[in-house]
Amino acid sequence: MAKAKVTFEDINQTVNVPAGTRLIEISEKVGAGIIYGCREGDCGTCMTHVVTGWNNLTEPSVLEEKVLRENMANRHDRLACQAQVLGDCTVKPA
Amino acid sequence: MVEVTSRTGPAGAVEIAPGVHWIGALDPALRTFDIILRTANGTTYNSFLVRGESGVAVVDTVKLEFAEDFFRRLESVADYSEIRVIVLNHLEPDHSGALPELMRRAPQARLYISTRATSMLKALLKPKEADRSFEYETVGTNDEVSLGNRTLRFLHTPFLHWPDTQCTYLVEDGILFSGDIFGCHYCDNRLFNDRVGDFRFSFDYYYGHIMRPFKAHVVEALKLIEPLRLTIVAPTHGPILRDRPRRYVTHYRELSTSSLTERIGNEDRSLVVFYMSAYGSTARMADAIRAGAEETAGIRVSLYDLEGGETGPFVDLIEEADALAFGSPTINGDAVKPVWDLLSSLAVVNLKGKLGAAFGSYGWSGEAVRMIEDRMRGLKMRVPVPGLRLKLIPTDDELVECCDFGRKLAAALVGGEQGRVIDFSELG
């Protein structure tokens, strides 16, 4: 299975994960500082800034884009409960 | 003969400044608000009407059950056809309850809400209402709406205490319609802070339960509010603050400032270790964890036996701590009640970003540590070091392990974790 390296900048730790894993699952297990609320892409609590590897995550859905907009997301912010890892990236809490 | 005034207040609107009226409602019988707050003498739902040369603005409405009072007071000073602007500073049902009916009666009015309020607006209105494409506009800091000779200016003050909250400033008059900020559950038909009874307790109690979890956001809001000229602060609950309104702004600043920083400096990172111990084993673990953590420079460790304290002061300690460690034995497959009591009393403080850790001695199954870790994660804390469980009485080697646990926790706290690469499967 394809693997990807996800680096959590706030705790300076990198995790090797199977491609397709959601960011929130990794963050939660490794104890990074990304927090979550509803876990279904609605509340915006798990907003995460993608420092590098923006293109190595699944495309945001229309719903995710709407929630990001409503929560005044910056460029390259994603919802950790929605974004799945496809390749190497570095993230930190937004 | 003594005249006893109605607890539900005057029949009509009450002028708070020329052309600015209170049109809210009094709810003296309420004893519990939002499940979490006691309200010994009820509350008020304050809404206001501002008359300008080119139309009328209504700022906030009331809880649905009090809509009749609101409309009666509104009608005493304006006609629905004059309303051009409706502002909702906060969409919680106690302020938006009369909104659908108000919009029905004043269909020409445009609604102004904060940028974060859109989804809440749709969720609050009945589907039937949401289908109606009534006009609304989202606004942010420094956006303005003119009423001719008067200007409403918006301040984006999110998370006080919902994501959508904002304040509206009546520029020419120096009146701040502050939403729930500076509010309190205190019902007194004399309405103004210089006329009502002693509401200091209610003011601080309200802050403690509603605003305290959002102190960082209070500080951000104060940056917008403090520079304003303020003649009146008009919150959505409790007395209208017309006598020395700035005192309340200053008081919010004091309440939102860290007392740990004020009193003992901000140089060290603070780790608080709470524990309960039946036979002294978890207590010995706590001592060893403290010893290990203290080896790291820049860490201040405090050790507390939950058996000897009360929840309130412990919550205060937790609020200002950077990391928390909970030690509990496992009794009948669970952590002990004082641990849960404390871990279920933390809704009033912001735990985001704090580190958490759990440890404990156990007899045969040892579930407590995992359960505490799960709870801490649920409270949005980061659990950087896997919990430490020891069977019954710790040996010397196991106490060394406890010291090491403390060292790791301290390292995580001062950011000394090395850039490790971990495989996902290792994380369990």
Interface residues (C-beta under 8 A of the other chain):
Chain A: K5 I11 N12 Q13 T14 V15 N16 V17 P18 T21 I26 E28 K29 V30 G31 A32 G33 I35 Y36 G44 E70 N71 M72 P93
Chain B: T115 R116 T118 S119 P163 K352 G353 R377 K380 R382 V383 P384 V385 A412 G415 E417 Q418 G419 R420 V421 I422 D423 F424 L427 G428
